[in-house]
Each structure stands twice: as structure tokens, then as C-alpha cells.
């Protein structure tokens, strides 16, 4: 039996459209990740042809981690061959997280005590062992 689109149930068409959109989005994210991974590999081929391990710069790790974060962990495991999903997500936490750690907004804190001030306080303490208190007289 052959159906035309006009003869199908509208709810079925809605579900089918949602499913197709979801699959398209996931495939697009996978393709973006693979493109970024390929760019990095091409950079390494030109730099070091005989390297056993791929050592990435922080900038390269950040680029790859940003793309990997948008993929589900299971899908990421099926997609990548070079790095473990846990490694990519760790890079995301470490490198992307540095952006929001607040170090740029921190002040210097309490000022340091100079040696001159420390020497002055020690001198006063030696000259006046009671600390300015009158001695107690017990009757």
C-alpha cells in the first residue's frame, strides 16, 4: 500500500520531522568536531612528521574540547579515534573553565608587613615587656 504525504497522520509527520531534525543536528555536530580534529592533525603533520604521540597546544586542546562538549559522551566515543572522551571533556573543564575562574578580578588582598614594621614592633616589645600594663600587686 502506497501513501502520499497528504494521506499520513499529522502527528506521525510531526514526530518524523522532529526525529529528522534531531538526527540532522547530531550529524552536523559530529561533522564540525571531525573538521576541527582534521585541522589539528594537518597542523601536526606539517610540524612533526615522525612524532609518536600527538602533543597539542592549549589553543588546539581548547578548540577540540569546545566541539567535543557539544556531542553526547556516547556519540563522542564512537566519533573520535585519537583521544578518549574523558580526556576531551577534562580539557574542556580545565581550559574553558580557566576563562571563568575569576583570577582577573582578584585584588592583591591584605598588604604585606614590611621588615621595618616588624623590627619596630619587636623593639617596642623588648623595651616594654609588660606591654604597657601596670604590674599587679597582690596584697
C-alpha positions in Angstrom: 0.0 0.0 0.0 1.5 3.3 -1.0 0.7 6.5 0.9 1.2 10.1 -0.1 2.2 12.7 2.4 -1.3 14.2 2.4 -2.8 10.9 3.5 -0.5 10.4 6.5 -1.5 11.1 10.1 -0.4 14.7 11.1 1.0 13.5 14.4 3.2 11.0 12.7 4.5 13.7 10.3 5.3 15.9 13.3 7.2 13.1 15.1 9.0 12.2 11.8 10.0 15.8 11.3 11.3 16.1 14.9 13.3 13.0 14.6 14.8 14.1 11.2 15.8 17.4 12.8 17.4 15.8 15.8 19.5 13.4 13.6 20.5 16.3 11.3 21.7 18.3 14.3 23.7 15.5 15.7 25.3 14.8 12.4 26.2 18.4 11.9 27.9 18.5 15.3 29.8 15.3 14.5 31.0 16.8 11.2 32.1 20.1 12.9 34.1 18.1 15.5 35.8 15.9 12.8 36.6 19.0 10.8 38.3 20.6 13.8 40.2 17.3 14.6 41.4 17.1 11.0 42.7 20.7 11.0 44.7 19.9 14.1 46.1 16.8 12.6 47.1 18.6 9.4 48.9 21.2 11.6 50.8 18.4 13.3 51.7 16.6 10.0 53.4 19.8 8.8 55.2 20.4 12.2 56.3 16.9 13.1 56.1 14.0 10.7 57.9 11.4 13.0 56.1 12.1 16.3 54.7 9.0 18.1 52.3 11.0 20.3 50.2 13.9 19.4 51.0 16.7 21.8 48.6 19.6 21.4 48.9 23.2 22.4 46.4 24.7 24.8 44.8 26.6 22.0 44.3 23.3 20.0 43.0 21.5 23.0 40.6 24.3 23.7 39.3 24.2 20.1 38.8 20.5 20.1 37.3 20.4 23.6 34.8 23.1 22.6 33.5 21.0 19.7 33.6 17.8 21.8 31.5 19.3 24.6 28.5 19.7 22.2 28.4 16.0 21.5 26.9 13.4 23.8 29.5 11.3 25.5 28.4 8.0 23.8 28.4 9.7 20.4 31.8 11.2 21.1 33.2 7.8 22.0 32.1 6.5 18.6 33.4 9.5 16.8 36.9 10.1 18.0 39.8 7.8 17.5 42.7 9.9 18.7 41.5 11.0 22.2 39.4 9.4 24.8 36.1 11.2 25.5 37.1 11.6 29.2 40.3 13.4 28.1 38.4 15.8 25.8 35.9 16.6 28.5 38.7 17.1 31.0 40.3 19.6 28.6 37.0 21.4 28.4 36.8 21.7 32.2 40.4 22.8 32.6 40.9 25.1 29.6 37.5 26.6 29.1 37.0 26.8 32.8 40.0 29.0 33.2 38.1 31.7 31.5 35.7 31.9 34.3 37.9 31.2 37.4 37.9 34.9 38.4 41.6 35.5 38.6 41.3 38.6 36.5 39.0 40.2 39.1 41.1 39.3 42.2 42.7 42.1 44.2 46.0 41.8 46.0 44.5 41.1 49.4 45.9 42.4 52.7 49.1 44.4 52.2 52.4 42.7 53.3 54.0 43.8 56.5 57.5 45.2 55.9 60.6 44.2 57.8 60.9 47.7 59.1 57.5 47.5 60.8 58.3 44.1 62.2 61.6 45.4 63.6 59.8 48.3 65.2 57.2 46.1 66.9 59.9 43.8 68.2 61.9 46.7 69.6 58.9 48.1 71.4 58.2 44.6 72.8 61.8 44.3 74.2 61.7 47.7 75.8 58.3 47.2 77.4 57.9 43.5 78.4 54.6 44.2 80.3 53.0 45.6 77.2 52.0 48.9 78.8 50.1 47.2 81.6 50.7 48.2 85.2 52.1 45.3 87.2 49.5 43.7 89.5 50.4 43.8 93.1 49.0 41.1 95.3 48.3 42.1 98.9 
